[in-house]
Amino acid sequence: MTTVLLWVVGILAAAIGVALSIALHEVGHLLPAKKFGVKVVQYMVGFGPTLFSRRRGETEYGVKAIPLGGYIRMIGMFPPGEDGRVRASTTGRWALMAEEARQASFVEIEPGEEHRTFYRRPVWQRIVIMFGGPFVNLVLALVLTAVAASAIGQPGYVPTLSAVSECVLPAGSTATTCGASDTAAPGAAAGLRPGDEIVEFGGKPVQDWNALSAQIRADGGRAVDLVVLRDGQRVPITATPVLTERAVTDATGKATGETERVGFLGVSPSIAVVRTPLGEVPGVVGTQIEGVANIVVRLPQRLYDVAQAAFGSAPRDPNGPIGVVGIGRLAGELNAQPAIIPGDELAERTSRIVSLLAGLNVALFVFNMIPLLPFDGGHIAGALWEVVKKAIFRLRRRPDPGPVDVAKAMPLAYGVSIVLVGMSVLLLYADIVRPVTLNQ
């Protein structure tokens, strides 16, 4: 019963976090739009049928049934056609799509409100309005990462030794005890003991276990001076990491089946709460942005892999795209996992959920910056192209060409929307029949 309750709490926390992230994303558009005088007729969280709404002033605020995003509706999102008309002057299929978009953006413009349309705002204001949403997600990612990694902290390896091996066992060995013919481990031979904290290695202060481990692996075959804290005293020790065959692991820590010759000291770290310095938080988020961007660049291949897993026997990539159901499942599983460090289970579980929501906001930031409609990045790209186009016209001493007609990209926007719907359906199905789990 306790495990089920923890699952439910984790799923609810993730659902609330997702809803708030989407709602605040739209606030990032809403506030600058109102500040710059653009009329906003709707602020909605979700799509589909309206569950609840209330009108405040000229704006209707509400929640819709399908929690897969949100939007604000501003009047005059698209400028009139090149001939100054809103109605179609051609019967071409693509032209009609553009004209229908223009009509929809003009239908709510009342007499005297022409100056409050979105397309009449200066380019920098339009960019601020459209970037406001992704910017909020970026700020949320930074804040949530700071809370999880810096304020609460997360379980991690520290250079306090939990164990010191007596011998060097070959790669792939399943032995649990040392034999008479096994080579003595250099750490034990040098006098290292469990409980020692390595504070210096090779004359340099030890910052964390990962950096120390990398240095040990790199210094195989060389005598190295180190200093440990033992019972409050600094104890100098000289050890020589031996070169030995060790398994190669990938970015997720899984063995690749290959081996390499690296330095081996024969010591194991302890697990403790590790707090990331605030100054390193932007770098952590930057690495996450890079990871999500790589997924976006290879999205067709990643979705093909998801389909192979969902409809075939291929394994599901734990680092691939997941949907809202998968996020909820992971949140429940994260919250139900036993605490790694006994004594403060609530803080550890909170850190896990907050980290998950930070990653979600990174994904929202990256996806919304894709320079295609209907993403925010599509409108930003249109505004930036307008700057370039006007500069070119000025250099050629030609009249101002006016706003860029972003409505011409609506056929592409409809195509992208269809792809997004298909992707959502695929991820929903995959998250049910072949979910991403923590044990992958």
N, C-alpha and C positions, 0 to 999 in steps of 0.2 A: 504493500500500500504506500509506503514511504517513497519507493522508487517511482511509482505512478504519479504521486503528487509532485515530485520533483520534475518529472517530465512535463506535467501540465503547467507548472509555474514557469519553467523555461520557455515553453511554447507561447504562453501568454505574454511573458516579458519581451520575447522577440516580436510578437505581433504588435504590441504597443509601440515598441521601438521603431519598427518599420513604418507604422502609421504616422508616428511623430516625425520621422525623417522625411517622409513624403509631404506631410503638412507644412513643415518648416521650409522645405524646398520651394513650395509654392508661395510661402510668405516672402521668400527671397525675391520672387518676381513681383509680388503684390505691392510691397512697400515702396520700391523705387518707382513703379508705374504710377502709383498715386502721388508720390512726391513730385514727379515730373508732369502731373496734370493729365495723364492718360485715363480715360474712363474705363473702369473695370466693371463689367456687368456680372461676372460670376467668379467665385473662388470655390473649387470643388476638390475634395479628396476622394479618389476612386473614379470609376467609369460606370456606365450603364444606368439603370433606374435609380432615381434619387430616393434615399432612405429618410433623409432629414435635411431641411434647409430653412434658413431664416434670412430675411432681407434687412440689411442695415444700410440706410442711405440709398445709394445707387447700386450697391453690390449685393448679390445673393450669395450667402455662404452656406455650404452644405456638404453632406457625405453621401456617396453613391455606393451601390451594392458590390461592385467588383474592385477589390483593393489592389489594383495593379498599377497604380500611379495617381496622377491628379493633374489639374490644370487651372489656369485663370484665363478668362476670356476678356480680351480687350477689344474695343471697337477700332476698326480701320487697321487690322494687322497687315493688310496688303494694299498697295497703292492702286489707283485706277490703271487701266491698260494704257499703252503708248498713245492711243488716240484720245485719252482722257475719259473714256467711257467705262462704265461698270458692266453693262450688258455685253454679251458676246457679239463680236463683229464677224465671227467665222463659225463654221459648223464643224471644224476639225475636232476630233476626239480629245486630243491633248489640250487644245485651246479652250474647249468647253470646261475641262477640269479646272483650269486656271481661272476662268471667268466665274465658275460656281464658287470657288474659294473667295474671290473678290466680293461677290454678292453677299456671301455669308458674313464677311467682315464689315460690310457697309450697312446691312439691314437694320442694325440697332443704332445707327447714327441719327440723332434727332437734329432738327434745324438749329443752327447755331453752335453745334458741337463739333464741327469739322476740324477745328483747331485742336481738339482733344484726341485725335486719332493717333494710333501708334506710329504709323508710317511717317507722320509729319514731325516726329521728334527728331532732334539732331542725332547724327550717327552715334556719338558717344553715349547719349542717353539710352538709345535702343540697345547698345551693347551692355550697358550697366543693367538694364532691366532683364535681358536674357541671360546674362552671366550671374545674376543675383541668385538664382536657384542652385546651380552647381556650386557656387561659392559657399552657400550655406552648408551644403553637404561636405565640402572640403573642410570648413571650420569645424563641423560636427566630428568629422573623422579625426582631426587634430585633438579636439577636446576629449573625445572618448578614448583615444589612444593614450593621452596624457593621464586620464583617470585610471585606466586599466593598468598601464605599464609603469607609470611614475608614482601615482598617488597610492593605489592599492598594491601594485606589484604582482608579479606572476612567478610561479614555481620555475626555477632554473638551476643550472649547475653552478656551483661556486668552488673556488680552489681550496676548500678544506677537505682533506682526504678522508673518504669513508672506508677505503680499503687499500692495502698495499700488497700486490701480488708477490708470491715467493719465487716464482719462476716465469720463464718466457715460454708460453705454449704456442705451437705453430698455428697459422691461420686455418680456421675450419675445425680445430680440435674440439672435441666434446668432453675432454677430460676435466675433472673437477678437483683433482689433486695433482701435486707435482711428483714426478718420478726422479729416480736417482740420476738419470742421464740428462734431465732437463737443465737448461742454462738458468742460473740464478737471475732474477729480475734486478735491474740496476737500481731501482728505487729502494728495495729492501736491502740490497748490498750496501747502499750509501747511508743507511740508517734512518730512512723515512718511516714514519709511523702513522697509523690511523689517528685522525684528530689534528694532525699538523695542517696549518694553513700556509700555503706557499705565497709569500708576499713579494719575492724577487726571483727572477729567473734570468740568468745571463746578464746580470747587472742592471736589469730594467724592472720597474715596478709591475706587478701582475695586476691587470685591470679586471679580467674575468676569465672563466674557465676556457671559453672558446679560443681566446687569444693564446692562453697558455698551452692548450692542446696543440694548436697549430705550430707553436714554437718547438714543442717537444718533438713533433713529427719531423720538423725541418732540421733539427740538430742531432740527428742520429749519427753515432760514431764519434761525437766530440764531447770532451769533458766540459761540463757547464757548472758554474757556481750558482747556487740558489740559497735563499734565506727563507726559513719557515718560522712561524710563530708557534711555540710549544709551551703551554702553561704560562702564557704571557711573556715569554722570553724569546728574543730573536736568536735563532740557531743557524749558523752557516753550515752548508753541506755542499759537497761536490759530488756530482753524479754524471755518468756517461750513458745517455740513452743508446740502446743497441738498435742496429738496423734489423728489422724483421718484416716478414710478409704480413700484411694486414688487408682485410677486405675493403674494397672501394664502395662507398655509399653514394647515393644520388642526393638531390636537394631535399628530399623528404626523409632521409636517413635510412632508406632501404638498401640492402646489399645488391650490387649490380652483378655479382658473380665473378668479378675480376679482383685481383690483388695488386698491391704495390709495396715497395720497400720503403718503410718510413721509420722514424725514431720511435722507440718504445721505452717508457720509464717504468711501467707496471704500477700505476696508481689510478685510483678511481675518485671522481669528485663526489661531493655531497649535494643534496637537493635542499634549497632554501628559497625564501621569498627574495626575488631579485627585482629591484626598482631601477627602471631605465631613467637616466638623467633627462630632465626636461629638454635640454638642448639637443638631445638625440631623437626626440619625437618626430620633428619634421623629416629626418632621414628615414625613420621607420615607415612613415606614411608615404614618403616618396618611393620607397621600395615596393610598397603595396600598389601604388599607382602604376609603376612600371610593370608589375605582374599582371594587373588587370588589363592594361593596354596591350600586352602581349596576347592575352586571351582574345581581345577584340580584333586584333590584326589577323589572328588565325581562327576567327569565329567559325567560318564554314567547316574547316577541318575539325574543330572542337565539337560542333553540333553533329557532324557525321559520326564522331566517336561516341557521342551520347546515344545516337540512334542505334549504333552497333551494339551498345551495351543494353539498351532498352528492348530491342527486338531480337537480339542474338545472344551469344554467350560471352562476348568480350567483356572484360572487367570495366567498371565505371572509374573514370579518372577522378581521384579526389581533388585535384587542382583544376578541374574543368568547371564550366558554368553549371549553376544549380538554380532552381526556381524558388518561389516563395514557400512551397511545401517543403522543399529540401532545407531551406533556412530554418523553418519551424522545427523540423525533425532534428537537425543538428543542435538547435538551441535546447530542445528537450534532452537530448543525449548528453550534451555538455553539462547541463545542470544536474543530471542524475549520476554522472561519474563520481566515484569516491574522491575525496580530497587527497591530493598528493602529499600535502604537508598537514599532518593532524593538528588540530587546535583552533583553526580559523576557517572552517568550511564555508561559511557565508561569504567571507571576503574573496576566497578563491573562486567560488561559483559566480559571484558578481563580476569578478574580473573577466571570467570566460565569456559571459553574455555581453558585457560591455565591449570586449574585443571583437566579438562577432558583429555587433552593430557598427563598430568603427569600420570594419571591413566592408559592410554593406554600403555605408556612406561613401567609401572610396569608389565602389562599383558604380553608385549613382552618379558621382562626379564624372568619372571617366566616360560612361555611356552617354550622359547628357552633353558631353563636349564633342561627340562625333559630329563632324561638319556636314551633316545631312539633315534635311527635314524628315520627320517632325521633331527631331531633337533640338534642344536649345542651341547647340553648336551650329545647326543649319542656319538659323536666323543670324547668329553672330558672323558666320562666314559671309552671308549676304550683305551685312552691314560693312564688313571689311572690304568686300569686293566693290561696294559703292564708293568707298574712300579711294581705292585704286583707280576705279573708272573715272571719277571726277578729276583726279590728278592728271590722268592721261588726256582728258578733254581740255583741261586748262593748258597743258603743254602744247596742245595742237590749236589753241586759241578758238576752241569751239564752244557753243553754248552749254550751260549746265545740263547734263542729261537727266537730272531729277533722280528720285529714289530708284534703286534697283528693283526690278519686278520679281520679287521672290515667289510670287504666285505661279510663275512659269515652271517652278520646280515641284509643283503639286503632284504631277504624275509620278515622279520619283518618290515623293513623300508617301503616296498611297502604296507604292510597291514596298517601301521600307516598312510601312505599317502592317502589310500582309505578312511580311517576313517575321516581324516581331510577334504577331499573333501565332504564327506557326511555331516559332521558337518557344513561346510560352506554353503552348499545348504539348510540345515534345518534352520540355523540361518537367511539366506537371506529370506526364505519364511516367517519365524516367524516375522522377523522385518517388513515385509510388511503387513501381515494380522493381527498380534497381537503384535504391537510394544511396547517396554518399554517406558513409558511416565513419566514425572515429577510428575504427579498428582496421581500416583498409591499409 
